[in-house]
Amino acid sequence: MFLNNNKKVVMGVIGHDIHSVSNILMQQALKNSDYDVLNLGVETQPNFYKDAIIEFGADVLLISSLNGEWKYWIPKLKKSLSLLKTKPILYLGGNILSLNRRESELELFKIQNYGFKRIFDRNKNFDYFLNCLEKDLNEDAE
C-alpha cells in the first residue's frame, strides 16, 4: 500500500448550482500542486460533504457557489459539519458577494459566522488561492 503525506481537499459545487468549468480547473490546479483531491462535482448536497470529509480524511473543504446558492445551502452545511469531531479548514469560492457594497459586507459577515476561514470572490486567481491554502495549512499545523 502506497501512502503519501499530501494534504487532502474535498471540493464541490453546493446546492443546485451546475457551474462546473471553474470547479474542474481548480481541481487540476490543486492536483498540480500535489494535493489529493476528491471532487464531488456539481449539485452537491451538504450531507455529501460531511460523509466525504470523513471517508477521505480531508484537511480542507472547498465549496463553490454562484448565483447566490450559498445563501440557502451554507446554513445546512454548517449543521451537517457540526457533527464532525475533526473539522477541516473551510473555504468558499465563486461569485459570492453582491455588487452592492452594503449587501456584500453583510454577506461577508454571515459567511464568516458560518466558520469559513477565507472567501474567494470573483477575480481571484488560482495562484492567490494556492498561496493562501499553503499558508493556512502551515498555520494549522503549528
Secondary structure as UniProt FT lines:
FT   STRAND          8..14
FT   TURN            15..16
FT   HELIX           21..32
FT   TURN            33..34
FT   STRAND          36..39
FT   HELIX           46..56
FT   STRAND          60..65
FT   TURN            67..69
FT   HELIX           70..81
FT   TURN            82..83
FT   STRAND          89..94
FT   HELIX           101..113
FT   TURN            114..115
FT   STRAND          118..120
FT   TURN            122..123
FT   HELIX           126..141
//
